[in-house]
Amino acid sequence: MKVDLSFQSNYSIEALEELGAGVKYYYPGGKDGLIVEIVSLEGSSWVGVFAFGEISPKGISGIYSMPDPDKFCVVSRGAGYIVSSSKIGRASCRERV
């Protein structure tokens, strides 16, 4: 999995191996996927579970910062999600990346 956090951001972010305790959001809802923890500069955290794409089990995965310091992109086996770190629970989704 590729991680590119070269843009300045208002959060820290990392992939997790398993779900822990705390606030969880499923993108787009209720499916297995890439597990990512997001921590704001103020210290609040949440976990996003980003559904795997259905194109191929070998689809690419990655976490990317974006020019907007509030947003990040998660690619989960080919399915792409652009998420605002402060507007939890809402994402723009792309089926193929």
MMTF fields as JSON, N, C-alpha, C and O atoms, coordinates in Angstrom:
{
  "mmtfVersion": "1.0.0",
  "mmtfProducer": "UNKNOWN",
  "numBonds": 387,
  "numAtoms": 388,
  "numGroups": 97,
  "numChains": 1,
  "numModels": 1,
  "chainsPerModel": [1],
  "groupsPerChain": [97],
  "chainIdList": ["A"],
  "bondAtomList": [4, 2, 8, 6, 12, 10, 16, 14, 20, 18, 24, 22, 28, 26, 32, 30, 36, 34, 40, 38, 44, 42, 48, 46, 52, 50, 56, 54, 60, 58, 64, 62, 68, 66, 72, 70, 76, 74, 80, 78, 84, 82, 88, 86, 92, 90, 96, 94, 100, 98, 104, 102, 108, 106, 112, 110, 116, 114, 120, 118, 124, 122, 128, 126, 132, 130, 136, 134, 140, 138, 144, 142, 148, 146, 152, 150, 156, 154, 160, 158, 164, 162, 168, 166, 172, 170, 176, 174, 180, 178, 184, 182, 188, 186, 192, 190, 196, 194, 200, 198, 204, 202, 208, 206, 212, 210, 216, 214, 220, 218, 224, 222, 228, 226, 232, 230, 236, 234, 240, 238, 244, 242, 248, 246, 252, 250, 256, 254, 260, 258, 264, 262, 268, 266, 272, 270, 276, 274, 280, 278, 284, 282, 288, 286, 292, 290, 296, 294, 300, 298, 304, 302, 308, 306, 312, 310, 316, 314, 320, 318, 324, 322, 328, 326, 332, 330, 336, 334, 340, 338, 344, 342, 348, 346, 352, 350, 356, 354, 360, 358, 364, 362, 368, 366, 372, 370, 376, 374, 380, 378, 384, 382],
  "bondOrderList": [1, 1, 1, 1, 1, 1, 1, 1, 1, 1, 1, 1, 1, 1, 1, 1, 1, 1, 1, 1, 1, 1, 1, 1, 1, 1, 1, 1, 1, 1, 1, 1, 1, 1, 1, 1, 1, 1, 1, 1, 1, 1, 1, 1, 1, 1, 1, 1, 1, 1, 1, 1, 1, 1, 1, 1, 1, 1, 1, 1, 1, 1, 1, 1, 1, 1, 1, 1, 1, 1, 1, 1, 1, 1, 1, 1, 1, 1, 1, 1, 1, 1, 1, 1, 1, 1, 1, 1, 1, 1, 1, 1, 1, 1, 1, 1],
  "groupList": [{"groupName": "MET", "atomNameList": ["N", "CA", "C", "O"], "elementList": ["N", "C", "C", "O"], "formalChargeList": [0, 0, 0, 0], "bondAtomList": [1, 0, 2, 1, 3, 2], "bondOrderList": [1, 1, 2], "singleLetterCode": "M", "chemCompType": "L-PEPTIDE LINKING"}, {"groupName": "LYS", "atomNameList": ["N", "CA", "C", "O"], "elementList": ["N", "C", "C", "O"], "formalChargeList": [0, 0, 0, 0], "bondAtomList": [1, 0, 2, 1, 3, 2], "bondOrderList": [1, 1, 2], "singleLetterCode": "K", "chemCompType": "L-PEPTIDE LINKING"}, {"groupName": "VAL", "atomNameList": ["N", "CA", "C", "O"], "elementList": ["N", "C", "C", "O"], "formalChargeList": [0, 0, 0, 0], "bondAtomList": [1, 0, 2, 1, 3, 2], "bondOrderList": [1, 1, 2], "singleLetterCode": "V", "chemCompType": "L-PEPTIDE LINKING"}, {"groupName": "ASP", "atomNameList": ["N", "CA", "C", "O"], "elementList": ["N", "C", "C", "O"], "formalChargeList": [0, 0, 0, 0], "bondAtomList": [1, 0, 2, 1, 3, 2], "bondOrderList": [1, 1, 2], "singleLetterCode": "D", "chemCompType": "L-PEPTIDE LINKING"}, {"groupName": "LEU", "atomNameList": ["N", "CA", "C", "O"], "elementList": ["N", "C", "C", "O"], "formalChargeList": [0, 0, 0, 0], "bondAtomList": [1, 0, 2, 1, 3, 2], "bondOrderList": [1, 1, 2], "singleLetterCode": "L", "chemCompType": "L-PEPTIDE LINKING"}, {"groupName": "SER", "atomNameList": ["N", "CA", "C", "O"], "elementList": ["N", "C", "C", "O"], "formalChargeList": [0, 0, 0, 0], "bondAtomList": [1, 0, 2, 1, 3, 2], "bondOrderList": [1, 1, 2], "singleLetterCode": "S", "chemCompType": "L-PEPTIDE LINKING"}, {"groupName": "PHE", "atomNameList": ["N", "CA", "C", "O"], "elementList": ["N", "C", "C", "O"], "formalChargeList": [0, 0, 0, 0], "bondAtomList": [1, 0, 2, 1, 3, 2], "bondOrderList": [1, 1, 2], "singleLetterCode": "F", "chemCompType": "L-PEPTIDE LINKING"}, {"groupName": "GLN", "atomNameList": ["N", "CA", "C", "O"], "elementList": ["N", "C", "C", "O"], "formalChargeList": [0, 0, 0, 0], "bondAtomList": [1, 0, 2, 1, 3, 2], "bondOrderList": [1, 1, 2], "singleLetterCode": "Q", "chemCompType": "L-PEPTIDE LINKING"}, {"groupName": "ASN", "atomNameList": ["N", "CA", "C", "O"], "elementList": ["N", "C", "C", "O"], "formalChargeList": [0, 0, 0, 0], "bondAtomList": [1, 0, 2, 1, 3, 2], "bondOrderList": [1, 1, 2], "singleLetterCode": "N", "chemCompType": "L-PEPTIDE LINKING"}, {"groupName": "TYR", "atomNameList": ["N", "CA", "C", "O"], "elementList": ["N", "C", "C", "O"], "formalChargeList": [0, 0, 0, 0], "bondAtomList": [1, 0, 2, 1, 3, 2], "bondOrderList": [1, 1, 2], "singleLetterCode": "Y", "chemCompType": "L-PEPTIDE LINKING"}, {"groupName": "ILE", "atomNameList": ["N", "CA", "C", "O"], "elementList": ["N", "C", "C", "O"], "formalChargeList": [0, 0, 0, 0], "bondAtomList": [1, 0, 2, 1, 3, 2], "bondOrderList": [1, 1, 2], "singleLetterCode": "I", "chemCompType": "L-PEPTIDE LINKING"}, {"groupName": "GLU", "atomNameList": ["N", "CA", "C", "O"], "elementList": ["N", "C", "C", "O"], "formalChargeList": [0, 0, 0, 0], "bondAtomList": [1, 0, 2, 1, 3, 2], "bondOrderList": [1, 1, 2], "singleLetterCode": "E", "chemCompType": "L-PEPTIDE LINKING"}, {"groupName": "ALA", "atomNameList": ["N", "CA", "C", "O"], "elementList": ["N", "C", "C", "O"], "formalChargeList": [0, 0, 0, 0], "bondAtomList": [1, 0, 2, 1, 3, 2], "bondOrderList": [1, 1, 2], "singleLetterCode": "A", "chemCompType": "L-PEPTIDE LINKING"}, {"groupName": "GLY", "atomNameList": ["N", "CA", "C", "O"], "elementList": ["N", "C", "C", "O"], "formalChargeList": [0, 0, 0, 0], "bondAtomList": [1, 0, 2, 1, 3, 2], "bondOrderList": [1, 1, 2], "singleLetterCode": "G", "chemCompType": "PEPTIDE LINKING"}, {"groupName": "PRO", "atomNameList": ["N", "CA", "C", "O"], "elementList": ["N", "C", "C", "O"], "formalChargeList": [0, 0, 0, 0], "bondAtomList": [1, 0, 2, 1, 3, 2], "bondOrderList": [1, 1, 2], "singleLetterCode": "P", "chemCompType": "L-PEPTIDE LINKING"}, {"groupName": "TRP", "atomNameList": ["N", "CA", "C", "O"], "elementList": ["N", "C", "C", "O"], "formalChargeList": [0, 0, 0, 0], "bondAtomList": [1, 0, 2, 1, 3, 2], "bondOrderList": [1, 1, 2], "singleLetterCode": "W", "chemCompType": "L-PEPTIDE LINKING"}, {"groupName": "CYS", "atomNameList": ["N", "CA", "C", "O"], "elementList": ["N", "C", "C", "O"], "formalChargeList": [0, 0, 0, 0], "bondAtomList": [1, 0, 2, 1, 3, 2], "bondOrderList": [1, 1, 2], "singleLetterCode": "C", "chemCompType": "L-PEPTIDE LINKING"}, {"groupName": "ARG", "atomNameList": ["N", "CA", "C", "O"], "elementList": ["N", "C", "C", "O"], "formalChargeList": [0, 0, 0, 0], "bondAtomList": [1, 0, 2, 1, 3, 2], "bondOrderList": [1, 1, 2], "singleLetterCode": "R", "chemCompType": "L-PEPTIDE LINKING"}],
  "groupTypeList": [0, 1, 2, 3, 4, 5, 6, 7, 5, 8, 9, 5, 10, 11, 12, 4, 11, 11, 4, 13, 12, 13, 2, 1, 9, 9, 9, 14, 13, 13, 1, 3, 13, 4, 10, 2, 11, 10, 2, 5, 4, 11, 13, 5, 5, 15, 2, 13, 2, 6, 12, 6, 13, 11, 10, 5, 14, 1, 13, 10, 5, 13, 10, 9, 5, 0, 14, 3, 14, 3, 1, 6, 16, 2, 2, 5, 17, 13, 12, 13, 9, 10, 2, 5, 5, 5, 1, 10, 13, 17, 12, 5, 16, 17, 11, 17, 2],
  "groupIdList": [1, 2, 3, 4, 5, 6, 7, 8, 9, 10, 11, 12, 13, 14, 15, 16, 17, 18, 19, 20, 21, 22, 23, 24, 25, 26, 27, 28, 29, 30, 31, 32, 33, 34, 35, 36, 37, 38, 39, 40, 41, 42, 43, 44, 45, 46, 47, 48, 49, 50, 51, 52, 53, 54, 55, 56, 57, 58, 59, 60, 61, 62, 63, 64, 65, 66, 67, 68, 69, 70, 71, 72, 73, 74, 75, 76, 77, 78, 79, 80, 81, 82, 83, 84, 85, 86, 87, 88, 89, 90, 91, 92, 93, 94, 95, 96, 97],
  "secStructList": [7, 3, 3, 3, 7, 7, 1, 7, 7, 1, 3, 3, 3, 3, 3, 3, 1, 1, 7, 7, 1, 1, 7, 3, 3, 3, 3, 1, 1, 1, 7, 7, 3, 3, 3, 3, 3, 3, 3, 3, 6, 6, 1, 7, 3, 3, 3, 3, 3, 3, 3, 7, 7, 1, 1, 7, 6, 6, 7, 7, 7, 3, 3, 3, 3, 7, 1, 1, 6, 6, 3, 3, 3, 3, 3, 3, 6, 6, 3, 3, 3, 3, 3, 3, 1, 1, 1, 6, 6, 7, 3, 3, 3, 3, 1, 7, 7],
  "xCoordList": [0.845, 0.0, 0.89, 1.885, 0.514, 1.274, 0.663, -0.558, 1.52, 1.097, 1.903, 3.133, 1.204, 1.861, 1.183, 0.076, 1.851, 1.309, 2.135, 2.429, 2.504, 3.411, 2.749, 3.448, 1.416, 0.739, 0.55, 0.37, 0.592, 0.348, -1.104, -1.993, -1.349, -2.705, -3.055, -2.193, -4.375, -4.905, -5.187, -5.999, -4.548, -4.818, -3.585, -2.674, -3.571, -2.619, -3.464, -4.628, -2.874, -3.649, -2.754, -1.577, -3.318, -2.554, -3.493, -4.626, -3.01, -3.761, -3.623, -2.566, -4.697, -4.702, -4.91, -5.476, -4.46, -4.644, -6.019, -6.571, -6.563, -7.862, -8.59, -7.986, -9.9, -10.719, -10.423, -10.267, -10.346, -10.189, -11.45, -12.5, -11.343, -12.463, -12.565, -11.624, -13.685, -13.834, -14.864, -15.526, -14.976, -15.966, -15.558, -14.419, -16.501, -16.222, -17.25, -18.432, -16.782, -17.655, -17.312, -16.141, -18.348, -18.162, -18.487, -19.557, -17.569, -17.745, -17.77, -16.797, -18.784, -20.046, -21.03, -22.08, -20.745, -21.614, -21.595, -21.994, -21.138, -21.267, -20.475, -20.817, -19.441, -18.656, -17.249, -16.759, -16.602, -15.184, -14.367, -14.732, -13.255, -12.425, -11.152, -10.803, -10.48, -9.251, -9.605, -10.488, -8.928, -9.209, -8.192, -6.986, -8.685, -7.821, -8.221, -9.404, -7.226, -7.49, -7.074, -5.989, -7.967, -7.719, -7.745, -8.671, -6.719, -6.634, -6.491, -5.569, -7.408, -7.356, -6.22, -5.675, -5.876, -4.849, -5.26, -4.404, -6.585, -7.086, -7.037, -7.214, -6.795, -6.662, -7.848, -7.754, -8.977, -10.101, -9.795, -9.143, -10.275, -9.964, -11.214, -12.208, -11.132, -12.185, -11.563, -10.453, -12.284, -11.798, -12.752, -13.969, -12.194, -12.977, -12.673, -11.517, -13.73, -13.575, -14.042, -15.227, -13.09, -13.342, -13.492, -12.534, -14.713, -15.046, -14.074, -13.695, -13.683, -12.808, -13.545, -14.752, -12.801, -13.359, -13.672, -13.119, -14.561, -14.98, -14.366, -14.759, -13.42, -12.794, -11.9, -11.981, -11.043, -10.077, -9.57, -9.36, -9.367, -8.786, -7.342, -6.779, -6.749, -5.38, -5.355, -4.3, -6.495, -6.557, -5.638, -5.345, -5.182, -4.259, -4.965, -6.175, -4.186, -4.668, -3.661, -2.462, -4.137, -3.234, -3.957, -5.186, -3.165, -3.66, -2.871, -1.642, -3.583, -2.94, -3.487, -4.699, -2.585, -3.021, -3.378, -3.024, -4.082, -4.523, -4.157, -3.804, -4.236, -3.902, -4.758, -4.275, -6.029, -6.889, -6.45, -6.567, -5.947, -5.388, -6.404, -6.019, -7.699, -8.74, -9.095, -9.724, -8.703, -9.155, -8.035, -6.853, -8.453, -7.517, -8.223, -9.448, -7.439, -7.955, -7.529, -6.366, -8.481, -8.194, -8.575, -9.678, -7.662, -7.944, -7.895, -6.879, -9.016, -9.17, -9.434, -10.572, -8.357, -8.434, -9.153, -10.011, -8.791, -9.32, -10.489, -10.772, -11.174, -12.273, -11.695, -10.97, -12.011, -11.444, -12.447, -13.63, -11.965, -12.802, -12.073, -10.919, -12.732, -12.195, -13.014, -14.239, -12.324, -12.996, -12.489, -11.3, -13.401, -13.046, -12.798, -13.65, -11.649, -11.337, -12.247, -12.408, -12.845, -13.698, -15.19, -15.988, -15.584, -16.989, -17.139, -17.322, -17.055, -17.02, -18.311, -19.407, -18.15, -19.311, -19.727, -20.623, -19.095, -19.427, -18.198, -17.09, -18.409, -17.286, -17.793, -18.957, -16.903, -17.142, -16.493, -15.315, -17.247, -16.737, -16.585, -17.36, -15.561, -15.341, -15.234, -14.525, -15.923, -15.882, -14.55, -14.096, -13.913, -12.627, -11.626, -11.925, -10.452, -9.352, -8.204, -7.156],
  "yCoordList": [-1.174, 0.0, 1.237, 1.308, 2.195, 3.439, 4.483, 4.6, 5.231, 6.343, 7.557, 7.54, 8.62, 9.859, 11.016, 11.418, 11.542, 12.64, 13.901, 14.623, 14.159, 15.267, 16.634, 17.631, 16.719, 17.996, 18.268, 17.338, 19.525, 19.911, 19.599, 19.776, 19.133, 18.735, 19.166, 19.522, 19.118, 19.457, 18.199, 18.242, 17.106, 15.823, 14.937, 15.219, 13.869, 12.776, 11.573, 11.47, 10.669, 9.556, 8.333, 8.446, 7.163, 5.931, 4.76, 4.757, 3.768, 2.535, 1.659, 1.612, 0.974, 0.056, -1.369, -1.589, -2.317, -3.729, -4.244, -5.154, -3.653, -4.1, -2.945, -1.939, -3.106, -2.084, -2.049, -3.092, -0.863, -0.705, -0.093, -0.095, 0.422, 1.115, 2.506, 2.986, 3.137, 4.514, 4.657, 3.698, 5.873, 6.237, 5.656, 5.827, 4.96, 4.33, 4.772, 4.928, 4.968, 5.286, 4.349, 4.084, 3.849, 2.92, 3.628, 4.219, 3.566, 4.185, 3.092, 2.342, 2.944, 3.665, 3.14, 3.753, 2.043, 1.601, 0.098, -0.656, -0.332, -1.7, -2.767, -3.944, -2.426, -3.424, -3.513, -2.582, -4.677, -4.813, -3.855, -3.543, -3.386, -2.482, -2.097, -2.652, -1.14, -0.589, 0.22, 1.077, -0.045, 0.615, 1.722, 1.482, 2.942, 4.115, 4.921, 5.171, 5.323, 6.186, 7.611, 7.845, 8.569, 9.982, 10.696, 10.512, 11.521, 12.286, 13.757, 14.132, 14.591, 16.022, 16.687, 16.1, 17.898, 18.652, 18.899, 19.054, 18.939, 19.156, 17.877, 17.921, 16.735, 15.484, 14.545, 13.41, 14.971, 14.053, 13.068, 13.415, 11.828, 10.811, 10.05, 10.002, 9.462, 8.586, 7.585, 7.786, 6.511, 5.452, 5.328, 5.272, 5.285, 5.06, 3.679, 3.262, 2.972, 1.69, 1.918, 2.136, 1.864, 2.213, 0.934, 0.179, 0.698, -0.553, -0.84, 0.05, -2.108, -2.535, -2.413, -2.639, -2.051, -2.038, -3.444, -4.416, -3.543, -4.856, -5.198, -6.188, -4.41, -4.647, -5.876, -6.764, -5.912, -6.998, -7.062, -6.021, -8.264, -8.357, -7.854, -7.657, -7.646, -7.131, -5.637, -5.1, -4.955, -3.519, -2.757, -3.226, -1.582, -0.79, -0.194, 0.033, 0.052, 0.718, 1.77, 1.602, 2.865, 3.916, 4.986, 5.057, 5.821, 6.968, 8.182, 8.15, 9.254, 10.419, 11.706, 11.865, 12.623, 13.956, 14.713, 14.289, 15.836, 16.608, 18.074, 18.483, 18.877, 20.302, 21.028, 21.948, 20.626, 21.162, 20.498, 19.278, 21.247, 20.632, 19.876, 19.164, 20.017, 19.315, 17.97, 17.139, 17.738, 16.543, 15.538, 15.879, 14.286, 13.217, 12.255, 12.269, 11.431, 10.438, 9.057, 8.833, 8.139, 6.742, 5.925, 6.063, 5.077, 4.129, 2.746, 2.34, 2.027, 0.725, -0.339, -0.54, -1.023, -2.022, -1.466, -2.126, -0.246, 0.35, 1.296, 2.081, 1.266, 2.202, 3.431, 3.307, 4.626, 5.851, 6.657, 6.714, 7.277, 8.074, 9.376, 9.347, 10.512, 11.799, 12.222, 12.325, 12.464, 12.668, 13.945, 14.259, 14.671, 15.815, 15.296, 14.615, 15.611, 15.128, 15.74, 15.172, 16.893, 17.558, 17.311, 17.538, 16.856, 16.553, 15.039, 14.426, 14.474, 13.028, 12.397, 12.913, 11.273, 10.532, 10.873, 10.228, 11.881, 12.223, 12.034, 12.41, 11.444, 11.201, 11.264, 10.982, 11.635, 11.542, 10.252, 10.02, 9.405, 8.071, 7.938, 8.493, 7.182, 6.79, 5.281, 4.699, 4.642, 3.193, 2.665, 1.618, 3.357, 2.884, 4.005, 5.147, 3.669, 4.64, 4.078, 4.716],
  "zCoordList": [0.0, 0.0, 0.0, 0.721, -0.814, -0.891, 0.05, 0.153, 0.727, 1.572, 1.139, 1.182, 0.72, 0.294, 1.016, 0.66, 2.024, 2.83, 2.627, 3.579, 1.38, 1.097, 1.192, 1.375, 1.073, 1.257, 2.751, 3.538, 3.13, 4.523, 4.867, 4.034, 6.099, 6.467, 7.884, 8.687, 8.163, 9.49, 10.309, 11.233, 9.997, 10.634, 10.515, 9.736, 11.295, 11.059, 10.667, 11.053, 9.901, 9.364, 9.238, 8.897, 9.515, 9.341, 9.126, 9.609, 8.398, 8.185, 9.425, 10.053, 9.762, 10.903, 10.415, 9.343, 11.186, 10.858, 11.291, 10.674, 12.358, 12.865, 13.521, 13.893, 13.656, 14.309, 15.798, 16.433, 16.343, 17.776, 18.348, 17.706, 19.54, 20.163, 19.559, 18.927, 19.751, 19.296, 18.185, 17.791, 17.7, 16.69, 15.341, 14.905, 14.673, 13.383, 12.353, 12.66, 11.13, 10.006, 8.864, 8.592, 8.195, 7.086, 5.778, 5.632, 4.841, 3.531, 2.475, 2.4, 1.668, 1.685, 2.708, 2.899, 3.369, 4.46, 4.658, 3.77, 5.805, 6.24, 5.512, 5.63, 4.772, 4.051, 4.626, 5.264, 4.38, 4.741, 3.899, 2.765, 4.46, 3.689, 4.413, 5.455, 3.831, 4.393, 5.639, 5.592, 6.742, 8.023, 8.228, 8.185, 8.452, 8.565, 9.798, 10.028, 10.587, 11.743, 11.399, 10.867, 11.716, 11.469, 12.808, 13.597, 13.068, 14.304, 13.931, 13.206, 14.429, 14.131, 14.915, 15.849, 14.53, 15.253, 16.694, 17.566, 16.957, 18.321, 19.154, 20.372, 18.5, 19.236, 19.142, 19.611, 18.549, 18.402, 17.279, 16.293, 17.441, 16.441, 16.031, 16.755, 14.856, 14.359, 13.404, 12.91, 13.15, 12.269, 11.098, 11.279, 9.895, 8.689, 8.135, 8.069, 7.737, 7.06, 5.623, 5.371, 4.683, 3.292, 2.474, 2.301, 1.971, 1.281, 0.144, -0.617, 0.05, -1.034, -2.364, -2.439, -3.415, -4.755, -5.213, -4.699, -6.182, -6.661, -8.008, -8.625, -8.474, -9.772, -9.711, -10.559, -8.687, -8.575, -7.144, -6.523, -6.604, -5.261, -5.221, -4.144, -6.394, -6.468, -6.771, -7.109, -6.659, -6.911, -5.969, -4.869, -6.396, -5.584, -4.372, -4.383, -3.338, -2.13, -1.737, -1.964, -1.144, -0.699, 0.085, 0.094, 0.746, 1.508, 1.034, 0.989, 0.681, 0.088, 0.702, 0.851, 1.059, 1.448, 0.167, -0.933, 0.32, -0.845, -0.655, 0.452, -1.725, -1.584, -0.547, 0.114, -0.397, 0.664, 1.963, 2.076, 2.958, 4.171, 5.019, 5.946, 4.716, 5.458, 4.835, 5.49, 3.579, 2.857, 2.631, 2.603, 2.47, 2.115, 1.165, 1.039, 0.511, -0.429, 0.042, 0.377, 0.064, 0.363, -0.864, -1.393, -1.31, -2.382, -1.748, -1.183, -1.851, -1.202, -2.263, -2.688, -2.688, -3.766, -4.991, -5.577, -5.366, -6.591, -6.402, -7.308, -5.291, -5.024, -4.339, -3.352, -4.857, -4.317, -3.507, -3.843, -2.442, -1.554, -1.227, -0.798, -1.426, -0.998, 0.212, 0.145, 1.311, 2.591, 3.251, 3.193, 3.875, 4.707, 6.122, 6.692, 6.682, 8.029, 9.087, 10.167, 8.789, 9.776, 9.546, 10.455, 8.366, 8.075, 8.046, 6.994, 9.211, 9.374, 8.859, 9.076, 8.176, 7.699, 6.288, 5.744, 5.664, 4.281, 3.42, 3.802, 2.247, 1.33, -0.095, -0.378, -0.971, -2.401, -2.866, -2.594, -3.566, -3.929, -5.428, -6.206, -5.815, -7.205, -7.227, -6.406, -8.147, -8.205, -8.713, -8.251, -9.647, -10.183, -10.134, -10.48, -9.707, -9.657, -10.452, -10.559]
}
